[in-house]
């Protein structure tokens, strides 16, 4: 070789980038991820270093780069990016798993039996607290009563949240402690259920829940920590590597920050401060937390509430409920108040995410964002969100585009609500309900979550609902309003890249592209080759966050 050619080759080798080292090598998998355009990509092996993805590819190409890396044999199982729930309630999930749980009860008798058993098993509990009840499933045709609760627990106060968190059921002891009488007035944005004589019957809707909630003992620091530990374990078990926590208070904020400092978080938390009151003022006195604690905690958004829920008829409707012609639901604040809250958050540079279920609430939210943008035009870039966007007038859906609003939606709400939703709103309004396809078609970013513990935190339940619009018994045939179904790739994108985008984290989360966090799961079946009706049966075998395993089904 002549001297000139040899020097040229040496110079080329000196300037060629060195192959990045790896400390984890996962191979023999059916890997799926999305690229930056949301297109599905296949791979057989994954290289990770220092908690981030180095490369995906074939076993043959990547094995030679593994060197001294820890090797995980996937045994041909399916590897997916970690799933992100864009709307959950983390501590509430922990409480739901440790308190009286009425989820799934099929009758009021079954619910009362559970409450009685729980009270017997917890004789030292000052209050019997829990939730998950749904009178629609019980086919009562009414709300339950304090008298029915008194029959099983009368020696202590009982306070049980409805499955949607927008109503609660008290026994007589709880109402007496709260000073609830016939003369107690309905608060703004709330309603006390009453009998024909005007006496409170035991159920409190939306804003009225605060009347009893004010005397319920606050959780202790230890109870909060136990709830967080319980929730994190459950989230890891079902394959969630990230969650947008939709409404935290100051103690919750401090707990998250402590856990991040102590490296105890096992999922990435994007937390929304509940409202713009004292907690917001305290938290925002310092700089926003963005990727705090090695990327595990971000607090840079606010959660507001426009109305209640559909099941309790607290969702605010433009016209009366089809099955309750004297009821429009409940708006929680005036448009002026909402716009001022939005402007306060915008002034601090915070994203604003607003709960809106009914078409009147959604319209108020759209109007209020439009008003606030006049004062803060740059805030369109904050990725503001409508949480749920559940029943939206067909005239209002296109307004999401110029307002640059994200539709943060929960697919299992559709399959849970289909037994009563059309009864509530009628055939015409249902066309703008749970309308995922309509939003996607116009270019709106749709981020999926579950609203746990209102629904199960299992994201495969959400993927199944999005693709089939059926329950787990494959009903109704063909799906409920099947024109709004999504493909599995679209649904996966909504639980990964789009959810990451909604939480300002698409550059570090949502896919297994080089440089992003190595958040991934192994599952027991190839969701892209099975019957879509079986997606909900998928079982998580292992969960990794930042390249560290946080769950194993073998344990």
C-alpha positions in Angstrom: 0.0 0.0 0.0 1.5 3.4 -0.9 2.2 5.9 1.8 -0.5 8.4 0.7 -3.3 5.8 0.7 -2.2 4.4 4.1 -2.3 7.9 5.6 -5.8 8.5 4.1 -7.1 5.3 5.6 -5.6 6.1 9.0 -7.2 9.6 8.9 -10.6 8.1 8.0 -10.4 5.7 10.9 -9.4 8.4 13.3 -12.5 10.5 12.4 -15.0 7.7 12.3 -17.4 7.7 15.3 -16.8 4.9 17.8 -19.6 2.5 18.3 -21.4 3.4 21.5 -21.0 1.0 24.4 -23.9 -0.9 25.8 -24.7 -2.3 29.3 -27.9 -4.2 28.4 -28.6 -6.4 25.4 -32.1 -7.8 24.9 -32.4 -10.3 22.1 -34.6 -13.0 20.6 -37.7 -10.8 20.7 -40.5 -9.8 18.4 -39.9 -6.1 18.8 -42.2 -3.3 17.8 -41.7 0.5 18.0 -42.8 3.6 16.2 -40.5 5.9 14.4 -40.6 9.7 14.7 -43.4 9.8 12.1 -45.5 7.2 14.0 -44.8 4.4 11.6 -44.5 0.9 13.0 -41.0 -0.6 12.9 -39.9 -4.2 13.6 -36.7 -5.4 15.3 -35.2 -8.5 16.9 -32.8 -7.0 19.5 -32.3 -3.9 21.6 -29.1 -2.3 22.9 -29.2 -0.1 26.0 -26.6 2.0 27.7 -26.9 4.1 30.8 -30.7 3.9 30.7 -31.1 5.0 27.1 -31.6 3.2 23.8 -28.5 2.7 21.7 -30.0 0.8 18.8 -32.6 -1.6 17.7 -32.0 -4.1 14.9 -31.3 -7.7 14.2 -29.5 -10.2 16.5 -26.8 -10.6 14.0 -26.1 -6.9 13.7 -26.3 -6.0 17.4 -24.8 -9.1 19.1 -21.2 -8.0 18.1 -21.8 -4.7 19.9 -23.0 -6.2 23.2 -19.5 -6.9 24.6 -19.8 -7.1 28.4 -23.5 -6.1 28.5 -26.0 -7.9 30.6 -27.9 -10.2 28.2 -31.6 -10.9 28.4 -33.1 -13.6 26.2 -36.6 -12.7 25.3 -37.5 -16.3 24.3 -39.4 -15.0 21.3 -41.8 -12.9 23.3 -43.1 -9.5 22.1 -41.3 -6.4 23.2 -43.1 -3.0 23.0 -42.3 0.5 24.1 -43.5 1.2 27.6 -47.1 2.4 27.6 -48.0 5.9 28.8 -51.4 6.7 30.4 -52.2 10.3 29.6 -54.8 10.6 32.3 -54.7 8.7 35.6 -54.9 9.4 39.3 -52.0 7.7 40.9 -52.6 8.0 44.6 -56.3 7.4 44.1 -55.3 4.1 42.5 -53.3 3.2 45.5 -56.2 4.1 47.8 -58.6 2.1 45.7 -56.4 -1.0 46.0 -56.2 -0.6 49.8 -59.7 0.7 50.8 -63.2 -0.7 50.4 -63.5 -1.6 46.7 -66.9 -1.8 45.1 -65.6 -2.0 41.6 -67.5 -4.6 39.5 -70.3 -5.2 41.9 -73.4 -6.2 40.0 -76.0 -5.3 42.5 -76.5 -3.1 45.6 -76.8 -6.2 47.7 -73.3 -7.4 46.5 -71.9 -3.9 47.3 -73.4 -3.8 50.7 -72.0 -7.3 51.5 -68.5 -6.1 50.5 -68.9 -3.0 52.7 -70.0 -5.1 55.7 -67.1 -7.5 55.2 -64.6 -4.7 54.9 -65.9 -3.0 58.0 -65.6 -6.3 59.9 -62.1 -6.8 58.7 -61.1 -3.3 59.8 -62.6 -2.8 63.2 -60.1 0.0 64.1 -60.8 2.2 61.0 -62.3 5.5 62.1 -64.0 5.9 58.7 -65.0 3.3 56.1 -63.7 4.9 52.9 -63.7 3.5 49.4 -65.5 3.6 46.1 -66.1 2.1 42.7 -69.9 1.8 42.8 -72.0 2.3 39.8 -75.8 2.4 40.2 -76.3 2.0 36.4 -74.8 -1.5 36.5 -76.9 -2.3 39.6 -80.0 -1.3 37.4 -81.5 0.5 40.4 -83.0 3.3 38.4 -81.9 5.6 41.2 -79.0 6.4 43.5 -78.4 4.3 46.6 -79.3 5.8 50.0 -77.8 6.4 53.4 -80.5 4.2 54.9 -79.2 1.2 52.9 -75.6 1.9 54.1 -76.9 2.2 57.7 -78.2 -1.3 57.6 -74.6 -2.7 57.3 -72.5 0.0 59.0 -74.0 2.4 61.5 -71.4 2.7 64.2 -68.9 4.6 62.0 -69.1 7.1 59.1 -69.0 5.7 55.6 -67.9 7.6 52.5 -67.8 5.9 49.1 -66.9 7.5 45.8 -68.9 6.7 42.7 -66.8 5.0 40.0 -66.3 8.2 38.1 -65.2 10.2 41.2 -68.0 12.7 40.6 -70.4 11.6 43.2 -70.2 10.0 46.7 -72.4 8.0 49.0 -72.6 8.6 52.7 -74.3 6.9 55.6 -76.2 8.8 58.3 -73.2 9.0 60.7 -71.1 10.7 58.0 -73.8 13.2 57.2 -74.3 14.0 60.9 -70.6 14.7 61.3 -70.7 17.0 58.3 -73.8 18.8 59.6 -75.9 17.9 56.6 -79.6 18.6 57.1 -82.7 19.4 55.1 -81.7 23.0 55.2 -78.2 22.5 53.7 -78.2 24.2 50.3 -76.7 22.9 47.1 -73.3 24.5 46.6 -72.3 26.0 43.3 -71.4 23.2 40.8 -72.9 20.6 43.1 -76.1 18.8 44.0 -77.4 17.0 47.1 -79.7 14.1 46.2 -83.0 14.5 48.1 -86.3 12.6 48.7 -89.7 14.0 47.9 -89.7 15.9 51.2 -86.4 17.6 50.5 -84.3 15.5 52.9 -80.8 14.5 51.8 -80.8 10.8 50.8 -77.0 10.2 51.1 -75.6 10.9 47.7 -73.7 14.0 46.9 -72.8 15.0 43.3 -69.7 16.9 42.2 -69.2 20.1 44.2 -71.5 18.9 46.9 -69.1 16.1 47.8 -66.9 18.7 49.5 -69.6 19.2 52.2 -68.8 15.7 53.6 -65.3 15.5 52.2 -64.3 18.4 54.5 -64.8 16.3 57.6 -63.1 13.1 56.2 -59.7 12.7 57.8 -56.8 13.7 55.6 -54.5 10.7 54.8 -51.4 10.6 56.9 -48.0 10.9 55.3 -47.6 7.1 55.8 -50.9 6.4 54.2 -50.0 8.5 51.2 -46.7 6.7 50.8 -48.3 3.3 51.0 -50.8 4.4 48.4 -48.0 5.6 46.1 -46.0 2.4 46.6 -49.1 0.3 45.9 -50.0 2.3 42.8 -46.5 2.2 41.3 -46.4 -1.6 41.8 -49.7 -2.0 40.0 -48.7 0.4 37.2 -45.5 -1.6 36.6 -47.5 -4.8 36.6 -49.7 -3.7 33.8 -46.9 -2.2 31.7 -47.2 1.5 32.4 -43.9 3.2 32.3 -45.4 6.7 32.4 -48.5 8.4 33.7 -49.9 11.9 33.5 -51.4 12.4 37.0 -54.5 14.5 36.5 -54.7 16.7 39.5 -52.3 16.7 42.5 -52.3 18.7 45.7 -49.4 20.1 47.7 -48.8 17.1 49.9 -48.8 14.9 46.7 -46.3 17.2 45.0 -44.0 17.0 48.0 -44.3 13.2 48.1 -43.4 12.9 44.4 -40.5 15.2 44.8 -39.2 13.2 47.8 -39.6 9.9 45.9 -37.7 11.4 42.9 -34.9 12.5 45.2 -34.7 9.1 46.7 -34.9 7.3 43.3 -38.1 5.5 44.4 -40.3 6.3 41.4 -40.7 3.3 39.0 -42.7 5.2 36.4 -42.2 8.6 34.9 -44.8 11.0 36.3 -46.2 14.1 34.5 -48.2 15.8 37.3 -50.9 18.4 36.8 -51.4 20.9 39.7 -55.1 20.9 40.7 -56.5 24.3 40.0 -54.7 27.7 40.3 -55.2 28.3 44.0 -52.9 28.2 47.0 -51.1 25.0 46.0 -50.4 26.4 42.5 -49.0 29.6 44.1 -46.7 27.6 46.4 -45.5 25.1 43.8 -44.9 27.7 41.1 -43.0 30.0 43.4 -39.9 28.2 42.1 -39.0 27.0 38.6 -41.1 24.3 37.0 -39.8 20.7 37.4 -38.9 19.4 34.0 -37.4 15.9 33.9 -36.5 16.2 37.6 -34.8 13.2 39.3 -33.2 11.7 36.1 -36.3 12.3 34.0 -38.8 10.8 36.4 -40.9 13.8 37.4 -42.3 16.8 35.5 -44.6 19.3 37.1 -45.4 22.0 34.5 -49.2 21.9 34.0 -52.5 22.7 35.6 -55.7 20.7 35.8 -59.1 22.6 35.8 -62.6 21.2 35.9 -65.5 22.4 33.7 -68.2 20.0 34.8 -69.0 16.6 36.3 -69.6 13.1 34.8 -72.1 11.5 32.5 -73.1 8.6 34.8 -74.1 10.9 37.6 -75.7 13.4 35.2 -73.3 16.0 36.3 -71.8 16.5 32.8 -72.9 19.9 31.5 -75.2 19.7 28.5 -76.4 22.3 26.0 -79.8 20.8 26.1 -81.4 18.7 28.9 -80.6 15.1 29.4 -82.6 12.8 27.1 -83.5 10.7 30.1 -83.9 13.6 32.6 -85.6 16.5 30.8 -85.2 18.9 33.7 -81.5 18.4 34.1 -78.7 20.1 32.1 -75.9 18.9 34.4 -73.5 21.2 36.2 -71.0 23.8 35.0 -68.4 24.3 37.7 -67.5 27.9 36.9 -68.4 30.8 34.7 -66.6 31.4 31.4 -65.0 34.5 32.9 -63.6 32.6 35.9 -62.3 29.8 33.7 -60.6 32.3 31.3 -58.9 34.1 34.3 -57.7 30.8 35.7 -56.3 29.8 32.3 -54.6 33.2 32.0 -53.0 32.9 35.4 -51.5 29.6 34.5 -50.3 30.9 31.1 -48.6 33.8 32.8 -46.4 31.3 34.6 -45.8 29.4 31.4 -47.9 26.4 32.5 -49.8 24.1 30.2 -53.5 24.0 31.0 -55.6 20.8 30.9 -59.3 21.0 31.5 -61.8 18.3 32.3 -64.8 18.5 30.1 -67.4 15.8 29.6 -70.6 17.4 28.3 -71.1 19.4 25.1 -71.8 22.6 27.1 -68.6 22.1 29.2 -66.6 21.5 26.1 -67.9 24.6 24.4 -67.2 26.7 27.5 -63.6 25.3 27.5 -63.1 26.1 23.8 -64.5 29.6 24.3 -62.3 30.2 27.4 -59.1 29.1 25.6 -60.0 31.4 22.7 -60.4 34.3 25.2 -57.2 33.5 27.1 -55.2 33.3 23.8 -56.1 36.9 23.1 -54.1 37.9 26.2 -51.4 35.2 25.8 -51.2 34.4 22.0 -47.9 32.4 22.5 -49.7 30.0 24.8 -51.1 28.1 21.8 -47.6 26.4 21.8 -48.1 25.1 25.4 -49.9 21.9 24.1 -53.0 22.7 26.1 -55.5 19.8 26.5 -59.1 19.0 26.9 -59.3 16.1 29.3 -62.0 13.6 28.1 -63.5 15.7 25.3 -66.3 13.1 25.8 -69.5 14.6 24.4 -68.6 17.4 21.9 -71.0 19.1 19.5 -70.2 18.2 15.9 -69.9 22.0 15.3 -67.2 22.3 18.0 -64.9 19.4 17.1 -63.2 21.4 14.3 -62.4 24.2 16.7 -59.8 22.0 18.4 -57.5 22.6 15.3 -57.1 26.4 15.3 -56.9 26.4 19.1 -54.2 23.7 18.9 -55.8 21.7 21.6 -54.9 18.1 22.4 -57.8 15.7 22.9 -56.9 13.6 25.9 -59.3 10.7 25.8 -60.0 7.3 27.4 -61.1 4.5 25.1 -62.5 2.3 27.9 -64.9 5.1 28.9 -66.7 4.3 25.6 -67.1 0.6 26.3 -68.0 1.2 30.0 -70.5 4.0 29.1 -72.2 2.4 26.1 -74.8 0.8 28.4 -76.2 4.3 29.3 -74.5 7.0 27.2 -77.1 7.1 24.4 -79.9 7.0 27.0 -78.4 10.1 28.6 -77.8 12.2 25.4 -79.8 10.7 22.6 -79.0 9.5 19.1 -78.1 12.9 17.7 -75.6 14.0 20.3 -73.9 10.6 20.5 -72.4 11.3 17.1 -70.0 13.6 18.8 -69.3 11.3 21.7 -66.1 9.2 22.1 -65.2 10.4 18.6 -61.6 9.4 18.4 -61.6 8.9 14.6 -63.2 12.3 14.0 -60.5 14.0 16.0 -57.7 12.1 14.3 -59.0 12.7 10.8 -58.9 16.4 11.3 -55.3 16.3 12.5 -55.9 16.7 16.3 -53.4 14.9 18.5 -55.3 12.3 20.4 -53.6 11.1 23.6 -55.0 8.0 25.3 -55.3 7.1 29.0 -57.7 5.3 31.3 -58.7 7.7 34.1 -57.8 5.0 36.6 -59.1 4.1 39.1 -62.4 5.1 37.4 -61.3 2.4 34.9 -58.7 -0.3 35.1 -55.1 1.0 34.7 -54.4 -1.9 32.3 -53.5 -0.2 28.9 -54.3 -3.3 27.0 -57.9 -2.9 28.0 -57.7 0.6 26.4 -56.0 -0.7 23.2 -58.7 -3.4 22.9 -61.5 -0.8 23.4 -60.0 1.5 20.8 -59.6 -1.1 18.2 -62.9 -3.1 18.7 -65.3 -0.7 20.6 -66.5 -3.8 22.3 -66.6 -5.1 25.9 -64.7 -8.3 27.0 -67.7 -10.4 25.9 -67.3 -9.1 22.3 -70.4 -7.0 22.6 -71.9 -5.4 20.7 -71.2 -7.4 17.5 -69.1 -5.3 15.2 -68.5 -2.7 17.9 -70.4 0.3 19.3 -70.5 3.0 16.6 -67.7 1.2 14.8 -67.0 4.1 12.4 -64.9 5.6 15.3 -62.6 2.5 15.7 -58.9 2.9 15.4 -56.3 0.7 13.9 -53.9 -1.0 16.4 -51.0 1.2 15.2 -53.1 4.3 15.8 -54.1 3.2 19.2 -50.6 2.3 20.2 -49.4 5.7 19.0 -52.0 7.3 21.2 -50.7 5.3 24.2 -47.0 6.1 23.4 -45.8 8.9 21.1 -48.9 11.0 21.3 -49.2 10.6 25.1 -45.5 11.5 25.4 -46.2 14.6 23.2 -49.1 15.6 25.4 -46.7 15.5 28.3 -43.9 17.4 26.5 -41.7 14.4 26.4 -41.8 13.0 22.9 -38.0 13.6 22.6 -37.2 11.2 25.4 -40.2 8.9 25.7 -42.9 7.1 23.6 -40.7 5.0 21.3 -37.5 3.0 21.3 -35.5 5.3 19.1 -31.7 5.9 19.8 -31.2 8.4 22.6 -34.6 8.0 24.2 -35.1 6.4 27.6 -35.1 2.6 27.5 -38.7 2.2 28.8 -40.1 -1.1 27.5 -42.1 -4.1 28.3 -42.2 -7.8 27.4 -45.6 -9.3 26.9 -46.9 -12.9 26.4 -48.4 -12.5 22.9 -47.8 -10.7 19.6 -50.7 -8.1 19.7 -50.2 -7.4 16.0 -50.9 -11.0 14.9 -53.7 -12.1 17.3 -57.5 -11.6 17.0 -58.1 -8.0 18.1 -60.8 -9.3 20.4 -58.1 -10.9 22.5 -55.9 -7.9 23.0 -57.2 -7.2 26.5 -56.0 -10.7 27.6 -52.4 -9.7 27.0 -50.2 -10.3 30.1 -47.1 -8.3 30.9 -44.1 -10.5 31.6 -41.6 -7.7 32.5 -41.4 -4.0 32.7 -38.2 -1.9 32.4 -37.9 1.9 33.0 -34.6 3.5 32.1 -33.1 0.1 31.4 -33.9 -1.1 34.9 -36.4 -3.9 35.5 -39.2 -2.7 37.8 -41.5 -5.7 37.4 -41.2 -9.4 36.6 -44.2 -11.8 36.4 -41.9 -14.5 37.7 -41.6 -12.8 41.0 
